[in-house]
Amino acid sequence: MKKVLLFLLAILFGIFLLNSFHEQYPDEFDSILGGRYITEGKLPYRDWFQHHQPGAYVLASILLPFSGGSFVRFRVLLGATFFLLNAGAFLFLRKRFKEHTKTHFYMAVLFALAIAGTFFWGQMLLADILAAYLLLPAYTLLLLKTYHDERFQKSDLLFVSIFTFFALFTSMTYVYVVAGLAIYTIFLFLKDNRTARRVSWKNIGFAIASFGLPYVFFFLYLFVTGSLKDYYFSTVIYNQFYIYNYPHVPGTPINPIRYGVVIANAFFNNFYPALAGVVSFPFGDPLQVTLALSNVGLLAVLLLKRKYAFIFPFLITLVFATARSNPQQVKETDYQAAVYMLTSMAAGLFSLSALREIVDKEKAVVSHRVIAGALLLVLGVYWFFTFFYLSLKMGQKFYPKYMGDAPYIYDDPQIAPYINKITTPDD
C-alpha cells in the first residue's frame, strides 16, 4: 500500500512541476516584487504600498534566495512548494483517521486540482490561489471529523487555526469563510471535549488563544513597526474602491453585514442557474454544473446522514467563497474562483464516496437509497466528463509547447514559435 501511495504522490509531483512552465500574469510579479523587497530588508506596508495581505510576499521572500534570480527556477520551486503543501495536508488528514479509506477521496481531489491547475492558474503565486490551498485541508478536516463522528482534538484545532490564519494572512477576501470555519471549529472542539457534560474554561481559553494569538502577533508587528496606519489605509480605505465596492454611499463606513448580504444575494441569484444547467447535459464544458451539483450532493449527504451541524460551515464556505467570482461563470483563468472550485471538488468527490456507502448499506431506508442512487449516478457521470474535460484542457496547453508552436514561460510569446521552427535546442 505504501508503494502505491508513493507512486501516486510521485505522479502528482510531476504534474505540479509540469504546470510550473505555463503562463505569466502581472499580479504574480507583484507577489515576487514584494518578496524581493522583504529580502532587501523592507517591511510590508510601511516601506512600500500594496493593498494585498502579505502572505504571498512572505512566501516569495522564502523562495527567491534559492531561485538565483530566475523566474523559471522560482516557478519550479513554487510548484514543489504547492505540492508539499497539498501532499502534506493529505498525509496529515490520513494520519488523523485510523481507517485510511476515509481519506482516499482526498487523493482524487489532489489530482483534480493538479490537472485543473493550468485551467484556474493554480501554478501561480497569487493570493487567491495560496488561500485556496490553505483553506481546502481545513475545510476537509472539519467535514470528515463531523461526518465520521470522530473526536475533535487539540491537534485538529491547531491545524485549522493555523491554516485559516495563513489563508486570511494571504487574502482578506475570505474573512467570512475564515470566521465561519473558526466558529464551527471552536464549537466542535468544545462539544467533543466536555467533561461530565460541562465545557471547561481551560478548553475555552485554549480554543480562543489558538485562533486569537496569531492575529494578536500580526497586529503587534504592525504596531511596533509603525505599519498600522498604512495597513489600515491599504486594506480598508483603498479597498473600498477595489474590493468592498458594493452599493453604499461613498465615504460612509463599511457595513460588514450589508456587504455579506450583497455577496449572498449575488451567490443565490447565480448558483441556481448554474445548477439548473444539469438538465442540458453540457458535457462539452461540464465544470460549472459539476461544481454546483457537487455542493448539492454534499448537502444531500449531510441531510440523509443527519449531520446537520456541518450545514453551517458548508453554507458559509459555499456562499462566501464566491465573494469575487460567479458560480454561473466559472471559466479558464478564473483564479478568483479558486476557493469555490477546490472546496466544491472536495464536496463532490467526498459525496461520491458517501453516496455509494448509503446505496450499499442494506439497512438504509429505501427512500434514502433511491435518492442516493440517483444522485450517485448523475454526479458520477458529470465527474467522469469533468475529469476528461480538465485533462483535455491541460493537454491543449502543453501539446503545442511540446511541438514548439507555443511558448514556455521563458520564451518570448511573440517570436518563440518562429525561432523554435528555424533553430534546434542546441542553437
LOSE-913874 format. One record per residue (C-alpha): x, y, z; residue number from 1. Coordinates in Angstrom, 1 decimal, m for minus. Layout:
(pt (X, Y, Z), NUM) ...
# end
This chain:
(pt (0.0, 0.0, 0.0), 1) (pt (2.9, 2.4, 0.8), 2) (pt (4.4, 1.8, m2.6), 3) (pt (1.1, 2.7, m4.3), 4) (pt (0.9, 5.9, m2.2), 5) (pt (4.5, 6.8, m3.1), 6) (pt (3.7, 6.1, m6.8), 7) (pt (0.6, 8.3, m6.7), 8) (pt (2.5, 11.1, m4.9), 9) (pt (5.3, 10.9, m7.5), 10) (pt (2.9, 11.3, m10.4), 11) (pt (1.2, 14.2, m8.5), 12) (pt (4.6, 15.9, m8.0), 13) (pt (5.3, 15.6, m11.7), 14) (pt (2.0, 17.3, m12.6), 15) (pt (2.7, 20.2, m10.3), 16) (pt (6.2, 20.6, m11.8), 17) (pt (4.8, 20.4, m15.4), 18) (pt (2.2, 23.1, m14.6), 19) (pt (5.0, 25.4, m13.5), 20) (pt (6.0, 26.2, m17.1), 21) (pt (2.7, 27.5, m18.1), 22) (pt (1.6, 31.2, m18.5), 23) (pt (2.6, 34.5, m16.9), 24) (pt (0.4, 37.1, m15.2), 25) (pt (1.2, 40.6, m13.9), 26) (pt (m0.2, 40.0, m10.4), 27) (pt (2.2, 37.2, m9.8), 28) (pt (5.1, 39.6, m10.5), 29) (pt (3.7, 41.9, m7.8), 30) (pt (3.9, 39.0, m5.3), 31) (pt (7.5, 38.3, m6.4), 32) (pt (8.5, 42.0, m6.2), 33) (pt (7.1, 42.2, m2.7), 34) (pt (9.2, 39.1, m1.8), 35) (pt (12.2, 40.8, m3.2), 36) (pt (11.6, 43.9, m1.1), 37) (pt (11.4, 41.7, 2.0), 38) (pt (14.7, 40.1, 1.2), 39) (pt (16.2, 43.6, 0.9), 40) (pt (15.0, 44.4, 4.4), 41) (pt (11.9, 46.4, 3.6), 42) (pt (8.8, 45.9, 5.6), 43) (pt (5.3, 45.4, 4.1), 44) (pt (3.0, 48.4, 4.2), 45) (pt (5.5, 50.8, 5.9), 46) (pt (8.1, 50.7, 3.2), 47) (pt (6.0, 50.2, 0.0), 48) (pt (2.4, 50.4, m0.9), 49) (pt (0.2, 47.3, m1.6), 50) (pt (m3.4, 46.5, m1.0), 51) (pt (m2.9, 42.8, m0.6), 52) (pt (m2.3, 40.8, 2.6), 53) (pt (1.4, 39.9, 3.0), 54) (pt (1.2, 36.1, 2.7), 55) (pt (2.2, 35.8, m0.9), 56) (pt (5.0, 38.3, m0.4), 57) (pt (6.4, 36.3, 2.6), 58) (pt (6.3, 33.0, 0.6), 59) (pt (8.1, 34.7, m2.3), 60) (pt (10.8, 36.1, 0.0), 61) (pt (11.5, 32.5, 1.2), 62) (pt (11.8, 31.1, m2.3), 63) (pt (13.6, 33.9, m4.0), 64) (pt (17.1, 33.3, m2.4), 65) (pt (17.0, 29.8, m3.9), 66) (pt (15.9, 30.9, m7.4), 67) (pt (19.1, 32.6, m8.4), 68) (pt (17.1, 35.5, m9.9), 69) (pt (15.5, 33.1, m12.4), 70) (pt (11.7, 33.2, m12.9), 71) (pt (11.8, 29.6, m14.2), 72) (pt (13.6, 28.3, m11.1), 73) (pt (11.2, 30.3, m9.0), 74) (pt (8.2, 28.7, m10.6), 75) (pt (9.8, 25.2, m10.2), 76) (pt (10.3, 25.9, m6.5), 77) (pt (6.8, 27.2, m6.2), 78) (pt (5.4, 24.1, m7.9), 79) (pt (7.4, 22.0, m5.4), 80) (pt (6.1, 24.1, m2.5), 81) (pt (2.5, 23.8, m3.6), 82) (pt (3.0, 20.0, m3.9), 83) (pt (4.4, 19.8, m0.4), 84) (pt (1.6, 21.9, 1.0), 85) (pt (m1.1, 19.8, m0.6), 86) (pt (0.5, 16.4, m0.1), 87) (pt (1.5, 17.3, 3.4), 88) (pt (m2.1, 18.2, 4.2), 89) (pt (m3.3, 14.9, 2.7), 90) (pt (m0.8, 12.9, 4.9), 91) (pt (m1.9, 14.8, 8.0), 92) (pt (m5.6, 14.0, 7.2), 93) (pt (m4.7, 10.4, 6.6), 94) (pt (m3.0, 10.3, 10.0), 95) (pt (m6.0, 11.7, 11.8), 96) (pt (m8.1, 8.6, 10.8), 97) (pt (m7.2, 5.0, 11.6), 98) (pt (m9.2, 3.8, 8.7), 99) (pt (m7.3, 5.3, 5.8), 100) (pt (m10.1, 4.5, 3.4), 101) (pt (m11.9, 7.6, 4.9), 102) (pt (m9.4, 9.9, 3.2), 103) (pt (m8.9, 8.0, m0.1), 104) (pt (m11.2, 10.5, m1.9), 105) (pt (m8.8, 13.4, m1.0), 106) (pt (m6.1, 11.9, m3.3), 107) (pt (m8.7, 12.2, m6.1), 108) (pt (m9.2, 15.8, m5.0), 109) (pt (m5.5, 16.5, m5.3), 110) (pt (m5.3, 15.0, m8.8), 111) (pt (m8.4, 17.0, m9.8), 112) (pt (m6.9, 20.3, m8.6), 113) (pt (m3.5, 19.5, m10.1), 114) (pt (m4.9, 18.6, m13.5), 115) (pt (m7.1, 21.7, m13.3), 116) (pt (m4.0, 23.8, m12.3), 117) (pt (m3.5, 25.4, m15.8), 118) (pt (m7.2, 26.0, m16.0), 119) (pt (m7.6, 28.2, m13.0), 120) (pt (m3.9, 29.3, m12.8), 121) (pt (m3.2, 27.1, m9.8), 122) (pt (0.5, 27.2, m10.6), 123) (pt (0.9, 30.9, m9.9), 124) (pt (1.8, 32.7, m6.7), 125) (pt (m1.5, 34.6, m6.4), 126) (pt (m3.3, 35.5, m3.2), 127) (pt (m6.5, 33.6, m4.1), 128) (pt (m4.6, 30.5, m5.2), 129) (pt (m2.5, 30.3, m2.0), 130) (pt (m5.6, 31.0, 0.1), 131) (pt (m7.4, 28.1, m1.7), 132) (pt (m4.6, 25.7, m1.0), 133) (pt (m4.7, 26.7, 2.7), 134) (pt (m8.5, 26.6, 3.2), 135) (pt (m9.1, 23.3, 1.4), 136) (pt (m7.5, 21.0, 4.0), 137) (pt (m9.0, 22.9, 7.0), 138) (pt (m12.5, 22.6, 5.4), 139) (pt (m12.0, 18.9, 4.6), 140) (pt (m10.8, 18.0, 8.1), 141) (pt (m13.9, 19.6, 9.7), 142) (pt (m16.1, 17.7, 7.2), 143) (pt (m14.5, 14.4, 7.9), 144) (pt (m14.5, 14.8, 11.7), 145) (pt (m18.2, 15.7, 11.7), 146) (pt (m19.3, 13.0, 9.2), 147) (pt (m17.4, 10.2, 10.9), 148) (pt (m18.3, 11.3, 14.5), 149) (pt (m14.6, 11.3, 15.5), 150) (pt (m13.4, 13.3, 18.4), 151) (pt (m12.0, 16.7, 17.5), 152) (pt (m8.7, 17.0, 19.4), 153) (pt (m6.3, 19.9, 20.1), 154) (pt (m4.1, 18.9, 17.2), 155) (pt (m7.1, 19.2, 14.9), 156) (pt (m8.0, 22.6, 16.3), 157) (pt (m4.4, 23.9, 15.9), 158) (pt (m4.3, 22.6, 12.3), 159) (pt (m7.5, 24.5, 11.4), 160) (pt (m6.4, 27.7, 13.3), 161) (pt (m3.0, 27.8, 11.6), 162) (pt (m4.3, 27.1, 8.1), 163) (pt (m7.2, 29.6, 8.3), 164) (pt (m4.9, 32.2, 9.8), 165) (pt (m2.4, 31.9, 6.9), 166) (pt (m5.3, 31.9, 4.4), 167) (pt (m6.6, 35.3, 5.8), 168) (pt (m2.9, 36.4, 6.1), 169) (pt (m2.9, 35.9, 2.4), 170) (pt (m6.3, 37.3, 1.3), 171) (pt (m8.9, 39.4, 3.1), 172) (pt (m11.5, 38.2, 0.5), 173) (pt (m12.2, 35.1, 2.6), 174) (pt (m12.8, 36.8, 6.0), 175) (pt (m16.3, 35.5, 6.2), 176) (pt (m15.2, 31.9, 5.3), 177) (pt (m12.4, 32.0, 7.9), 178) (pt (m14.8, 33.4, 10.6), 179) (pt (m17.4, 30.7, 9.9), 180) (pt (m14.8, 27.9, 10.0), 181) (pt (m13.3, 29.3, 13.2), 182) (pt (m16.7, 29.5, 14.9), 183) (pt (m17.6, 25.9, 13.9), 184) (pt (m14.1, 24.6, 14.9), 185) (pt (m14.4, 26.1, 18.4), 186) (pt (m17.9, 24.6, 18.7), 187) (pt (m16.8, 21.2, 17.6), 188) (pt (m13.7, 21.2, 19.9), 189) (pt (m15.7, 22.3, 23.0), 190) (pt (m18.5, 19.8, 22.2), 191) (pt (m16.2, 16.9, 21.8), 192) (pt (m14.0, 17.7, 24.9), 193) (pt (m16.7, 18.2, 27.6), 194) (pt (m16.2, 16.6, 31.0), 195) (pt (m19.4, 15.4, 32.7), 196) (pt (m21.4, 17.4, 30.1), 197) (pt (m19.6, 20.6, 31.0), 198) (pt (m17.4, 22.8, 29.0), 199) (pt (m14.2, 23.6, 30.9), 200) (pt (m12.8, 27.1, 31.0), 201) (pt (m9.4, 25.7, 30.2), 202) (pt (m10.7, 24.4, 26.8), 203) (pt (m12.4, 27.7, 26.1), 204) (pt (m9.2, 29.6, 26.8), 205) (pt (m7.2, 27.2, 24.6), 206) (pt (m9.6, 27.5, 21.7), 207) (pt (m9.7, 31.3, 21.8), 208) (pt (m6.0, 31.6, 22.3), 209) (pt (m5.3, 29.2, 19.4), 210) (pt (m7.3, 31.3, 17.0), 211) (pt (m6.6, 34.7, 18.5), 212) (pt (m2.9, 34.8, 19.2), 213) (pt (m1.7, 34.7, 15.5), 214) (pt (m3.8, 37.8, 14.9), 215) (pt (m2.6, 39.5, 18.0), 216) (pt (1.1, 38.9, 17.0), 217) (pt (0.3, 40.2, 13.5), 218) (pt (m1.2, 43.4, 14.8), 219) (pt (1.7, 43.7, 17.3), 220) (pt (4.0, 43.6, 14.3), 221) (pt (2.0, 46.4, 12.6), 222) (pt (2.1, 48.5, 15.7), 223) (pt (5.8, 48.0, 16.6), 224) (pt (7.0, 48.7, 13.0), 225) (pt (4.7, 51.7, 12.6), 226) (pt (2.8, 50.0, 9.8), 227) (pt (m0.7, 50.0, 11.3), 228) (pt (m1.8, 53.3, 9.7), 229) (pt (m0.5, 52.2, 6.2), 230) (pt (m2.1, 48.8, 6.7), 231) (pt (m5.5, 50.4, 7.5), 232) (pt (m5.3, 52.7, 4.5), 233) (pt (m4.4, 50.0, 2.0), 234) (pt (m6.7, 47.2, 3.2), 235) (pt (m9.7, 49.2, 4.3), 236) (pt (m9.7, 52.7, 2.8), 237) (pt (m8.2, 51.9, m0.6), 238) (pt (m10.1, 48.6, m0.9), 239) (pt (m13.4, 50.4, m0.6), 240) (pt (m12.9, 51.2, m4.3), 241) (pt (m11.3, 47.9, m5.2), 242) (pt (m12.9, 45.0, m3.2), 243) (pt (m15.7, 46.4, m1.0), 244) (pt (m17.4, 48.0, m4.0), 245) (pt (m20.9, 47.0, m3.0), 246) (pt (m23.7, 49.7, m3.3), 247) (pt (m23.2, 52.2, m0.5), 248) (pt (m22.8, 55.9, 0.0), 249) (pt (m19.1, 56.9, m0.8), 250) (pt (m17.3, 58.0, 2.3), 251) (pt (m19.5, 56.1, 4.7), 252) (pt (m18.0, 53.3, 6.9), 253) (pt (m18.1, 49.7, 5.5), 254) (pt (m21.0, 47.7, 6.8), 255) (pt (m19.9, 44.1, 7.0), 256) (pt (m23.4, 42.8, 7.4), 257) (pt (m24.6, 44.7, 4.4), 258) (pt (m21.6, 43.5, 2.4), 259) (pt (m22.3, 39.9, 3.4), 260) (pt (m25.9, 40.2, 2.3), 261) (pt (m24.8, 41.6, m1.1), 262) (pt (m22.4, 38.6, m1.6), 263) (pt (m25.1, 36.1, m0.5), 264) (pt (m27.7, 37.7, m2.8), 265) (pt (m25.4, 37.6, m5.8), 266) (pt (m24.5, 34.0, m5.0), 267) (pt (m28.0, 32.6, m4.8), 268) (pt (m29.0, 34.5, m8.0), 269) (pt (m26.2, 32.9, m9.9), 270) (pt (m25.9, 29.5, m8.2), 271) (pt (m29.4, 28.3, m9.2), 272) (pt (m28.9, 28.9, m12.9), 273) (pt (m25.6, 27.1, m12.7), 274) (pt (m27.3, 24.1, m11.1), 275) (pt (m30.2, 24.2, m13.5), 276) (pt (m27.8, 23.6, m16.3), 277) (pt (m27.7, 20.0, m15.2), 278) (pt (m30.7, 19.2, m17.4), 279) (pt (m29.0, 20.5, m20.5), 280) (pt (m26.1, 17.9, m20.2), 281) (pt (m23.3, 20.3, m21.2), 282) (pt (m20.7, 17.6, m21.3), 283) (pt (m18.5, 19.6, m23.7), 284) (pt (m18.0, 22.1, m20.8), 285) (pt (m19.3, 20.5, m17.7), 286) (pt (m17.3, 22.1, m14.9), 287) (pt (m19.7, 24.8, m13.9), 288) (pt (m22.6, 22.4, m13.5), 289) (pt (m20.4, 19.8, m11.8), 290) (pt (m19.2, 22.2, m9.1), 291) (pt (m22.8, 23.3, m8.4), 292) (pt (m24.1, 19.7, m8.4), 293) (pt (m21.2, 18.6, m6.1), 294) (pt (m22.4, 21.0, m3.4), 295) (pt (m25.9, 19.8, m3.7), 296) (pt (m24.6, 16.3, m3.4), 297) (pt (m22.8, 17.1, m0.2), 298) (pt (m25.9, 18.9, 1.2), 299) (pt (m28.0, 15.8, 0.4), 300) (pt (m25.4, 13.6, 2.2), 301) (pt (m25.5, 15.8, 5.3), 302) (pt (m29.3, 15.6, 5.4), 303) (pt (m29.5, 11.9, 4.7), 304) (pt (m26.9, 11.1, 7.4), 305) (pt (m28.4, 13.8, 9.8), 306) (pt (m25.1, 15.7, 10.0), 307) (pt (m27.0, 18.9, 10.4), 308) (pt (m24.3, 20.8, 12.3), 309) (pt (m22.0, 20.9, 9.3), 310) (pt (m24.6, 22.7, 7.2), 311) (pt (m23.4, 26.0, 8.9), 312) (pt (m19.8, 25.9, 7.8), 313) (pt (m20.8, 24.3, 4.5), 314) (pt (m23.1, 27.2, 3.6), 315) (pt (m20.7, 29.9, 4.9), 316) (pt (m17.9, 28.5, 2.7), 317) (pt (m20.1, 27.9, m0.3), 318) (pt (m21.6, 31.3, m0.3), 319) (pt (m18.7, 33.5, 0.7), 320) (pt (m16.0, 31.7, m1.4), 321) (pt (m17.6, 33.4, m4.3), 322) (pt (m17.1, 37.0, m3.0), 323) (pt (m15.1, 37.9, m6.1), 324) (pt (m16.4, 35.2, m8.5), 325) (pt (m19.5, 33.9, m10.0), 326) (pt (m20.6, 30.2, m9.8), 327) (pt (m22.6, 30.7, m13.1), 328) (pt (m19.5, 31.9, m15.0), 329) (pt (m16.6, 29.6, m13.8), 330) (pt (m14.2, 29.8, m16.7), 331) (pt (m10.5, 29.5, m17.6), 332) (pt (m8.0, 31.9, m15.9), 333) (pt (m10.7, 32.4, m13.2), 334) (pt (m8.2, 32.3, m10.3), 335) (pt (m10.5, 34.3, m8.1), 336) (pt (m12.9, 31.3, m8.0), 337) (pt (m10.1, 29.0, m6.7), 338) (pt (m11.6, 28.6, m3.2), 339) (pt (m15.0, 27.9, m4.6), 340) (pt (m13.6, 25.4, m7.1), 341) (pt (m11.4, 23.5, m4.7), 342) (pt (m13.9, 23.2, m1.9), 343) (pt (m16.6, 22.2, m4.4), 344) (pt (m14.2, 19.5, m5.8), 345) (pt (m13.8, 18.2, m2.2), 346) (pt (m17.6, 18.2, m1.7), 347) (pt (m18.3, 16.4, m4.9), 348) (pt (m15.6, 13.7, m4.6), 349) (pt (m16.4, 13.1, m1.0), 350) (pt (m20.1, 12.9, m1.8), 351) (pt (m19.5, 10.2, m4.4), 352) (pt (m17.9, 8.0, m1.8), 353) (pt (m20.6, 8.8, 0.8), 354) (pt (m23.5, 8.2, m1.6), 355) (pt (m22.1, 4.8, m2.6), 356) (pt (m21.9, 3.8, 1.0), 357) (pt (m25.6, 4.7, 1.5), 358) (pt (m26.6, 2.7, m1.6), 359) (pt (m24.6, m0.3, m0.5), 360) (pt (m25.9, m0.2, 3.1), 361) (pt (m28.5, m3.0, 3.4), 362) (pt (m30.2, m1.4, 6.4), 363) (pt (m30.6, 2.0, 4.8), 364) (pt (m34.1, 3.4, 4.4), 365) (pt (m35.3, 2.6, 0.9), 366) (pt (m36.1, 6.2, 0.0), 367) (pt (m32.6, 7.2, 1.1), 368) (pt (m31.1, 4.5, m1.1), 369) (pt (m33.2, 5.7, m4.1), 370) (pt (m32.2, 9.4, m3.6), 371) (pt (m28.6, 8.4, m3.0), 372) (pt (m28.5, 6.2, m6.1), 373) (pt (m30.0, 8.8, m8.3), 374) (pt (m27.5, 11.5, m7.1), 375) (pt (m24.6, 9.0, m7.3), 376) (pt (m25.5, 8.2, m11.0), 377) (pt (m25.9, 11.9, m12.1), 378) (pt (m22.9, 13.2, m10.1), 379) (pt (m20.7, 10.3, m11.2), 380) (pt (m21.5, 10.9, m14.9), 381) (pt (m20.7, 14.6, m14.5), 382) (pt (m17.4, 14.0, m12.7), 383) (pt (m16.4, 11.5, m15.3), 384) (pt (m16.8, 14.1, m18.1), 385) (pt (m15.2, 16.8, m15.9), 386) (pt (m12.0, 14.8, m15.3), 387) (pt (m11.8, 14.2, m19.1), 388) (pt (m12.6, 17.9, m19.8), 389) (pt (m9.9, 19.2, m17.4), 390) (pt (m7.3, 16.6, m18.7), 391) (pt (m8.1, 17.7, m22.3), 392) (pt (m7.7, 21.4, m21.3), 393) (pt (m4.3, 20.6, m19.7), 394) (pt (m3.2, 18.7, m22.8), 395) (pt (m4.2, 21.5, m25.0), 396) (pt (m1.9, 23.8, m23.1), 397) (pt (1.2, 21.6, m23.3), 398) (pt (0.9, 19.8, m26.7), 399) (pt (1.7, 23.0, m28.7), 400) (pt (4.5, 23.7, m26.2), 401) (pt (6.0, 20.2, m26.7), 402) (pt (5.7, 20.7, m30.5), 403) (pt (7.4, 24.0, m30.4), 404) (pt (4.4, 26.0, m31.6), 405) (pt (3.7, 27.8, m28.3), 406) (pt (6.0, 29.5, m25.8), 407) (pt (7.0, 28.3, m22.3), 408) (pt (7.3, 30.9, m19.6), 409) (pt (10.9, 31.5, m20.5), 410) (pt (10.1, 32.2, m24.2), 411) (pt (9.0, 35.5, m25.7), 412) (pt (5.4, 34.8, m26.7), 413) (pt (5.6, 36.9, m29.9), 414) (pt (8.7, 35.4, m31.5), 415) (pt (9.1, 32.0, m29.9), 416) (pt (7.1, 29.9, m32.5), 417) (pt (9.3, 31.3, m35.3), 418) (pt (12.6, 30.9, m33.5), 419) (pt (11.7, 27.3, m32.5), 420) (pt (11.0, 26.4, m36.1), 421) (pt (14.3, 27.6, m37.5), 422) (pt (16.6, 26.5, m34.7), 423) (pt (17.5, 23.4, m32.8), 424) (pt (17.6, 23.2, m29.0), 425) (pt (21.4, 23.4, m29.1), 426) (pt (21.5, 26.7, m31.1), 427) 
# end
